[in-house]
Amino acid sequence: MNEDLDEPTTPQFVYNDEFVDNFGKNEEFVNIDEEFVNIDEEFVNIDEDEEFVDVKEDDDNLNGENEDDDIGDDVYENVDGNGVPYMNQLFHTLEDACNFFRAYALKNGFAIKIQSNQRRTKSNEIYARLYVCRLSGKIDVGESSNPTKRRREILPKSDCKVRMYVNYRKKVSLWEITTLELNHNHGVVTPSKMNLLQREKRVNTATKSLIKTLYGSGIRNCQVMNVIGNIHGGNDKFGFGSQHVRNVIRVERKKRFEHSDVHGALDLLYRFNEESRSNFFIRTQVDEEQRLKCLVWVDPRCLMTYENFGDVFAFDTTYRTNRYAMPFVLFTGVNHHYQSVIFGFALMRDELATTFQWILST
């Protein structure tokens, strides 16, 4: 570790094609269902193939006897990505420290991960955390030839020593950098190429808010991508792809469907049922989380039509509502004048065989 850490030098940018390729230069958008996720929203990913250390210590040994009360005025306030970390730098929260180091890493062409946490035994609270370069550590013999691992999970490690260790100072309720190393033993990526790193693709909070606003205004997914691309100067400038936009919209759509439109639709149908003196047919199906999965409804006129001409019927699921992309099922038939008549309606979340079976048996 360098002795002089008060004035760390900014690493020289070196474009390394092999480094970028191994980090997922070729985009592989994975269809992630965020029920599914949660994107969501860690700022540092943890490699599954890395040993993640989570250590617990006795609270009696963590009373802060060696802490200095003189903290000065140099406390980190904003995540602007313009600063360079230095020894004894202070942060209000662990999240501030994480955001700061990740912003520094993105600016200087490398990616980081959490190497270890240290927790208090009684409260299970984190009191120290170690961040390291993603190329830290050494690959075990034969690991790179493991056929069961996807290509982008095998990183070209170089035993890089870049790290930042933050410790909680209990007396002053601040987080302090107590160990710092900023010199890499490998080339780094130019900042303009950082969006090629598959593991650094994520949607920040501000962009999520913009996506939700555009979606709420009826803008289509492809048009949302174009708007964001125009803001950032191109679709390759903002570090994520169309699948990430669809994931954000899917979660927002599910929230709206659960908390607003579902209740409104059911209230309307049950009001029709009361007005028609219970001659309005309504059936619903929910999943294990009590969310609406299927909705079938038939008004009194359709019921009467079905009784007279329901010997043969057809249904079509090619219709989809714009907002929720849910297949809309229309049951139709033919009357004695060879005119098309409607027997009923349904909304379904998916087009699985079990879903069709439930609707048709209903």
ABEGO torsion letter per residue (X at the ends): XBABAABBBBBBBBBBAAAAAAAGABBBBBBBBAAABGBAABABBBBAABBBBBBBBBAAAAAGAABBABAEABBBABBAGABBBBBGBBBABAAAAAAAAAAAAAAAGBBBBBABBBBBAAAGBBABBBBBBAABEBBBBGAAABAABBAAABBBBAGBABBBBBBBBAAAGBBBBABBBABBABBBBBAAAAAABAAABBBBAAAAAAAAAAAAAGBBAAAAAAAAAAAAGEAAAAGBBAAAAAAAAAAAAAAAAAAAAAAAAAAAAAAAAAAAGGABBBBBBBBAAGBBABBBBBBAAAAAAAAAAAABBBBBAABBBAAAGBBBBBBBBBBAAGBBBBAEBBBBABABAAAAAAAAAX
